[in-house]
Amino acid sequence: MEAYKKFLRKDPLFRPLLKTEIVLPTKSRNITMSLVWSILSQQLSIKVAKVMHQRFLNLFDGRLPQPEEILKKSQTEIKAIGISERKASYIHNVAQFIAHHKVTPSKLHKMSDEEIISFLSQIKGVGRWTVEMLLIFGLGREDVFALDDLGIQKGMIELFELQELDRKKLKSKMEELSQRWSPYRSYVCLYMWKFSGFK
């Protein structure tokens, strides 16, 4: 049994969720595209996000583009896949930053989670949630807890019966509860998304 499952089994309330099958993330070598995927997915259903992902790839003949290739496309061309002008500009911002700073997986692997969040949040349009998705799905970090994610919040509310809490108290309680699952909170996110039907 995987280490994270052995650890999470210790929590009797969480144990039933372990019967659910989750898809484990695979590390990516394309940091630009990991961030682009997160930007494209913001405030979209999984189904619509997948359509946007494919339309974006179609701009590059189905390939995962490098940042320099993205910058050769105008924001108007990127917007034409069906996203807002703001998202198109954010995608350009990501490509410019990654190219300028020569950001690679090896460079990020030398940094802590919080250092990566601070570093990449300098990009206009990239916030904590966007970088957390990169940490989980792109870099394979195991102890990330996406506190602001609606799917995680929904799962926590249902599992721990937190319906009566206002937003501030909810986040505080979620943070408190999440400590019991460290150092495997990224897997908890995967189970919570599955449980809440968000991913």
HELIX and SHEET records of a PDB file:
HELIX    1   1 ALA A    3  LEU A    8  1                                   6    
HELIX    2   2 ARG A   15  LYS A   19  5                                   5    
HELIX    3   3 ILE A   31  SER A   41  1                                  11    
HELIX    4   4 ILE A   46  ASN A   58  1                                  13    
HELIX    5   5 PRO A   67  LYS A   72  1                                   6    
HELIX    6   6 GLN A   75  LYS A   79  1                                   5    
HELIX    7   7 GLU A   85  HIS A  101  1                                  17    
HELIX    8   8 PRO A  105  HIS A  109  1                                   5    
HELIX    9   9 ASP A  113  LEU A  120  1                                   8    
HELIX   10  10 ARG A  128  MET A  133  1                                   6    
HELIX   11  11 LEU A  134  GLY A  138  3                                   5    
HELIX   12  12 LEU A  150  PHE A  160  1                                  11    
HELIX   13  13 ARG A  167  SER A  178  1                                  12    
HELIX   14  14 GLN A  179  TRP A  181  5                                   3    
HELIX   15  15 ARG A  185  SER A  196  1                                  12    
END                                                                             
